[in-house]
Each structure stands twice: as structure tokens, then as C-alpha cells.
Amino acid sequence: MNRSDNPTSGTQFFPRLVDEFPDMPLDSLPEIPAGWEDMSWHNDVSPSFLVHTRADGAYVRVWIDYPDEADRELSTKRYTASWYDAEGNSLSEWVPFVETDDWPTLLAAVTDEIYTRRPIRDEH
């Protein structure tokens, strides 16, 4: 059986993440919410997920880095999230709106950012 046929207990299975980051221990991944789209790409520093897209095309991207700090390319916390425009450019000069080692903290910050701080607004 190959890895793409063997989902890890407690996580949704993302074949793109497995292909792009074969060294990422799947059993270390938190529970990924339904609807998050795997955007992992091997030239990035860690796997990532598209979380939310606004009407103007801007989107939130969540990054999940390696559990062991020694395996991380950058000196960041394990979980980060940032806004990007429709072309993929950072809307915050590459500074995440949340950076934490705690998954529930990241989820709460993403929810707050999407629904409280930057909701979709009608242009009337």
C-alpha cells in the first residue's frame, strides 16, 4: 500500500501535502477543518491550506510547520495565518496575523479574523 492510500487517524487526508512534504509526520497534524483546501507546494517552507476567500479574491492561508523546531526552515511558531490578495501577494508585508504553537489559538484567531475583523462587505 502506498502512503496516499493510508489516511492518518484523526486527520483528513491530503495527498498533495504527502507528495510535496514527504518528511512531514502525518500523525503530528492537527485535525484540519472540513472545507480547508490543501495548497501545499514543495518550494514553500511548510504545508499550507486555503481557509477562506472573500468576494474580492483575498484569502486566508494557514501554514502548518514541522512539529520539531529543528526541522523548520524559518524561526517561526508551528502555526501561522496571513491574508493574501487574489494574485497571491501578502496583504500584510509577509507578517502573519497569528503565529502560535497552539492549534486552538490559531483556529480562534482565524475565525475572529474572517468573521469579525475582515468580513465580506457589500459595496453599496
C-alpha positions in Angstrom: 0.0 0.0 0.0 1.4 3.4 -0.8 1.1 6.4 1.5 -1.6 8.1 -0.5 -3.9 5.1 0.3 -3.4 5.2 4.0 -5.1 8.1 5.8 -3.9 9.0 9.2 -6.3 8.6 12.1 -7.6 11.9 13.4 -6.8 14.0 10.3 -8.4 14.4 6.9 -6.0 13.0 4.3 -4.3 15.4 1.9 -2.3 13.6 -0.9 -0.8 16.9 -2.1 0.7 17.5 1.3 2.1 14.0 1.3 3.6 14.4 -2.2 5.1 17.9 -1.5 6.3 17.3 2.0 7.1 13.6 2.3 9.0 14.2 5.6 6.1 15.7 7.4 4.9 13.3 10.1 1.2 12.9 9.3 0.5 11.8 12.8 1.6 15.2 14.0 -1.0 17.1 12.1 -3.9 18.7 13.9 -7.5 18.0 12.9 -7.9 20.0 9.7 -11.4 21.6 9.4 -13.6 20.4 6.6 -13.5 22.7 3.6 -9.9 23.8 4.0 -8.1 23.3 0.7 -4.6 21.8 0.7 -2.3 24.3 -1.1 1.0 22.6 -0.2 3.8 23.2 -2.6 7.4 21.9 -2.2 9.0 25.3 -2.8 7.2 26.7 0.3 8.7 26.3 3.7 5.8 24.2 5.0 2.4 22.8 4.1 -0.5 25.3 3.8 -4.2 25.5 3.4 -6.6 27.9 1.8 -9.1 28.7 4.5 -11.4 31.5 3.3 -11.8 33.6 0.2 -13.6 37.0 0.2 -15.6 38.3 -2.7 -12.7 40.5 -3.8 -10.5 37.4 -4.1 -8.4 38.0 -1.0 -7.9 34.8 1.0 -6.6 33.5 4.3 -3.8 30.9 4.1 -2.8 28.8 7.2 0.7 27.4 7.4 1.4 24.2 9.4 5.1 23.8 10.0 7.1 20.8 11.3 6.5 19.8 14.9 10.2 19.8 15.7 11.7 23.3 15.6 15.0 21.9 14.3 13.2 20.8 11.1 11.7 24.3 10.4 13.3 26.4 7.7 12.3 29.6 9.5 12.3 30.5 13.1 8.5 30.7 13.5 5.9 29.2 15.6 4.3 26.0 14.2 1.0 27.6 13.1 0.7 30.9 11.2 -2.0 32.6 9.1 -1.9 35.5 6.7 -4.1 37.3 4.2 -3.2 37.3 0.5 -4.6 39.1 -2.5 -6.2 37.3 -5.4 -2.7 37.1 -7.1 -1.1 35.5 -4.0 0.7 38.6 -2.7 0.8 39.2 1.0 -1.6 41.9 2.3 0.5 42.3 5.5 4.1 42.5 4.2 4.5 38.8 5.0 3.6 39.3 8.7 1.0 36.8 9.8 -2.0 38.0 11.8 -1.5 35.0 14.1 1.6 33.0 14.9 1.3 30.3 17.6 2.3 26.8 18.7 -1.3 26.2 19.9 -3.8 24.9 17.3 -7.0 26.0 19.2 -5.5 29.5 19.4 -4.9 29.6 15.6 -8.4 28.4 14.9 -9.9 31.0 17.2 -7.8 33.8 15.6 -8.7 32.7 12.0 -12.4 32.6 12.9 -12.2 36.1 14.5 -10.2 37.5 11.6 -12.6 36.2 9.0 -15.9 37.0 10.7 -15.1 39.9 12.9 -12.1 41.9 11.6 -12.4 41.5 7.8 -15.9 40.3 6.9 -17.1 40.4 3.4 -18.9 43.7 2.9 -21.4 44.6 0.2 -20.2 47.5 -1.9 -23.4 49.7 -1.9 
